Amino acid sequence: MTAPADLKPRFNLKTFLLSGDGWPYLLVPFIPVAIALELVHAGATPIFVAAALGVIPTAALMGRSTEELAARSGPGIGGFLNVTFGNFPELVIALFALNEGLQEVVKASVVGSILGNILLVMGAAMLAGGLRRDRQRFDRTAANVQSLMLLLAAVALVMPAIFELVAGAGLPRPADEALDFPADLDRLSVGVSVILLTTYAAGLWFSLRTHRDLFNPSHDEEDHGGEPWSVRRAVTMLAIAGVAVGVMSEILVGSITEASENLGLSPFFVGIIVVAIVGNAAEHWVAIYFAMRDKMDLAVNIAIGSSAQIALFVAPVLVLLSFVVGPFPMALVFNGFEIGAIFLAILVANQVTQEGESTWFEGLQLLAVYAVLGLIFYFVT
């Protein structure tokens, strides 16, 4: 029986824009602002700020489009779409940075995304979700599997740097923008990247087929407002979001170096903190949004799963693409601050997820670790 038209829920734009799903679209005006500032050759700082804010709604639109497609394509293909497009904005930003010859900024943004998801996102989710609750519970097995996968990926990412430290000229400095490493290190990076991608493919099979229930906990569908999107609309919105992400990323990357100087920040700090937060902003809020509704399974899976995807998929793909994009290949050699931060953050994540429950104080501690790392990165020159 069909409900009368006047009884159907109506879409309220104001309510949607002020909701957890809608707030990123309040930043849409920054997209034309960034383009206009770029066309009139305004200062690098306002261009960078406008482009950074303009990335957020494009990432949110891409996430919404992917969710709508996933809902209509079944759990297998839907999960594949989610993991494929989940970090697409960061990948596009990194590709433009590679093309500009900013390899060290790219590696900093990769590390920053891993740290941001583990410490900032999971910390904020645990803090926000635990303020009104004694404790929150999540699936310990699923969290431990992803944490272990992330730890193993970190080992693979760090070993080329140890190889260079022992047998080469030493690690890059945070102040470097790009370093052309010897050919043997490039070949080593390619081998490690292939292994990481193979592990990533196996992880997809594990989470989407053989142990799908473990990584897809049941939950009530979230109301995005309005009618569900058709496949055509979802594909159209995904294409528009992809183009917008590309335009904003090109403008953002083109202003990084000069803007960082004007703001008194190092390109290293901009890459590891600012770019990483901007590229993940919409996804970050989703994790906090679920945690506030006592759905910590989803929040933890988003935080740790996104970090694992960066380490297992985005980083190796960037290494392989660097052979055709940019002046020379990007080797998987991180500086000492990045190596230390990766291992410490992952060890903290493993410890926090061991018991399958969280409190607001654990979230506060994760945020404190992120603040300490951010403070150190700020003073690095």
C-alpha positions, -999 to 999 in steps of 0.1 A, spaced: 0 0 0 15 33 -11 15 62 14 -3 94 4 21 120 -11 16 144 17 27 117 42 60 109 25 90 124 42 101 156 24 137 165 18 147 195 39 179 212 25 186 231 57 183 201 79 205 180 56 232 207 54 234 208 92 234 170 96 264 147 99 262 138 62 255 173 48 279 197 65 308 191 39 286 206 12 285 239 30 321 243 17 311 239 -20 315 277 -26 352 273 -20 354 253 -53 346 283 -76 365 306 -53 397 285 -56 393 284 -94 388 321 -96 418 329 -74 439 306 -96 428 323 -128 436 358 -115 469 346 -101 461 356 -65 485 349 -37 495 313 -30 482 313 5 445 321 -2 446 298 -32 459 269 -10 433 276 17 404 278 -7 416 246 -26 421 227 6 385 235 17 372 228 -17 386 192 -16 363 183 13 329 185 -4 342 168 -35 355 139 -13 321 138 5 302 136 -28 325 108 -40 319 89 -8 281 94 -11 281 83 -48 301 52 -39 278 43 -11 247 45 -34 264 23 -60 275 -1 -34 239 -4 -20 227 -16 -55 255 -38 -65 256 -64 -38 281 -68 -9 310 -81 -30 311 -54 -56 299 -28 -31 328 -35 -8 352 -34 -37 338 0 -47 341 13 -12 378 3 -8 386 14 -43 373 50 -40 377 54 -2 411 71 -6 407 84 -41 412 121 -32 445 114 -15 457 94 -45 448 122 -69 465 148 -47 496 126 -45 497 121 -83 497 158 -89 525 162 -63 545 135 -81 541 153 -114 555 184 -97 585 165 -85 575 166 -48 582 130 -39 590 137 -3 558 157 1 540 127 -13 556 103 12 548 127 40 511 127 30 511 89 29 525 87 64 502 116 75 471 97 63 481 66 82 488 86 114 456 107 110 434 76 107 449 57 135 454 85 160 432 115 151 402 97 137 401 67 160 410 90 189 382 115 181 357 87 176 365 70 209 364 104 227 331 115 211 314 82 214 325 75 250 317 108 266 281 97 275 289 60 279 309 40 304 325 20 275 319 10 239 325 -24 224 336 -35 190 347 -68 173 381 -75 187 389 -101 160 382 -78 131 402 -49 146 432 -72 155 433 -86 119 434 -52 104 459 -39 130 482 -69 123 479 -63 86 488 -27 91 519 -37 112 531 -61 85 526 -34 59 547 -10 80 575 -36 81 575 -37 43 574 1 40 603 6 64 627 -20 52 639 -2 21 647 28 43 668 5 66 685 -8 34 694 27 24 705 36 59 729 6 61 741 2 25 735 37 10 739 74 16 715 77 45 678 87 49 663 118 34 658 149 55 624 164 62 635 196 44 640 177 11 614 180 -16 627 152 -39 657 128 -40 667 106 -68 678 73 -53 700 47 -70 684 22 -95 688 -8 -71 667 10 -45 640 17 -72 639 -19 -81 637 -29 -44 608 -5 -40 590 -20 -70 594 -55 -55 581 -44 -21 551 -26 -39 542 -58 -58 542 -78 -25 520 -52 -8 495 -51 -36 493 -89 -36 487 -88 1 460 -62 -4 443 -84 -30 443 -113 -5 429 -90 21 401 -80 -1 392 -117 -7 394 -123 30 372 -94 40 347 -95 11 343 -132 5 356 -157 31 351 -136 62 326 -110 50 304 -111 81 334 -103 103 340 -70 85 305 -60 77 286 -58 110 249 -54 108 236 -19 114 206 3 107 208 22 74 216 58 78 191 83 63 210 106 39 178 126 32 157 124 1 151 94 -22 178 69 -29 199 77 -60 195 58 -92 226 41 -107 227 67 -134 227 95 -109 253 79 -87 276 73 -117 271 109 -129 278 123 -94 309 101 -91 322 114 -124 316 150 -114 333 144 -80 363 128 -98 367 158 -120 363 183 -91 388 164 -70 413 165 -99 408 203 -104 411 211 -67 441 188 -62 460 204 -91 454 239 -76 462 227 -41 495 211 -51 506 240 -73 504 263 -43 519 241 -16 555 252 -17 549 290 -18 520 288 6 540 269 31 567 295 30 542 323 34 526 306 64 559 298 80 553 260 77 576 235 61 564 215 31 570 184 52 545 197 79 519 207 52 522 172 36 521 151 68 494 171 86 474 196 65 471 176 32 465 144 51 436 159 71 421 177 41 421 145 20 404 125 47 381 151 62 348 137 50 358 101 59 370 112 93 336 127 102 318 95 92 338 75 117 330 100 145 294 101 134 290 63 138 309 63 171 285 89 186 257 65 177 275 36 195 285 19 163 322 14 172 326 -16 149 321 7 119 342 35 134 372 13 141 369 -5 108 369 29 90 399 42 110 422 11 108 409 -1 75 416 32 58 452 32 72 457 -3 60 445 7 25 469 36 24 498 13 33 489 -17 12 474 0 -19 479 37 -22 517 38 -13 527 9 -37 505 23 -65 522 56 -62 556 39 -64 546 21 -96 530 52 -112 561 73 -104 579 55 -132 556 73 -157 546 104 -137 572 129 -125 609 135 -132 621 103 -117 608 72 -97 598 75 -60 616 51 -38 600 38 -6 625 55 16 610 75 45 629 99 68 636 91 104 607 110 118 582 92 95 596 58 104 594 64 141 559 79 139 545 50 118 558 23 142 548 41 174 513 49 160 507 13 149 519 -1 182 495 22 200 467 11 178 474 -26 184 474 -20 222 441 0 221 422 -26 200 434 -56 220 404 -59 244 376 -50 219 363 -21 240 371 16 243 366 46 267 367 83 262 400 85 280 417 61 255 404 84 227 420 114 245 453 96 248 453 88 211 447 125 203 474 135 227 499 112 208 488 129 176 493 163 191 528 155 202 537 142 168 522 173 152 542 195 175 574 177 166 567 179 129 560 216 132 595 223 146 612 201 120 629 222 94 
